[in-house]
């Protein structure tokens, strides 16, 4: 399951040379947070024009809840 369908991406803002992403984890204690944000940063950098700054920030407000998931994700996990 990807981070968009899980509802972890809260916002994306693109300006001339900066891609700013606000995302969250399902819990502040998520042991995968650093790996997930590093991977998001790497994927964005790979498709962005050279010289683009990629800023991925973890935010905790609003807290993540399962209702932020897409219907496909909820069904996948049996929550639909």
N, C-alpha and C positions, 0 to 999 in steps of 0.2 A: 504494500500500500504506500502511496506517495504522500508527502507532507501537505500537499494542497488538498487532496481528498480527506486527509485526517483533520483538516481545519487548523493546521498549525501556522499557516501564513496569514498574518493579519493585514499586511499592506505592503505595496511596492510603489516606490516613487522613483521616477527616472528623470534626471536633469541632464544637462549637456554632457558631463563626464562622470556622473555618479549614479549608481544604482543602489538605492537604499531599500532594504527589506526589513520589516518588523515581523518577527515570528515568535512563537512560544513553544513550549513543550507541554506534554500532558500533565506533568508535575514538575515543580522546581527541583525535585530530587532526581530527575531523570539522569541516569548514568551515561546516556547516549547524547546528551545535549551538545557537547563540544564536537563530537564526530559529525552530527547532523548539520550543525551550523557551518563547519569546515567544508563539508561536502556541498552544501547549498552555495557557499561562496565560490567553490571551485567550478561548479557547473555554470554558474552565472558568468564568471570570468572567462570561461571557455567559449561562450557565445557572444560576449560583449566585444565591442570594438577595442582594439589595443589602446592602452592608456586610460581605460575606464576604471574608476575606483568602485569597488564593490564593498558595501557596508551592510553587513548582516547583524542585526541586533536582536537579542532576546528581550522580550517584554513579558510582564506577568499580569498586566491589567488590560483587558479583562481576563480573568482566569479561564483556562481552557475547560470546556465541558463537551461531552459527546454530541450535543446538539450542533456543534460547529462542523461536524463531519458531514460529508455529502451523503446522500441516500445510498449510493453504491458502497461507500465505506461502512455505513451502519449495517447494511445487509450482509456484507462480507463477514463482519464480526458477530452477526446474529442479533443485532440491536434494532433491526428495521421493522 
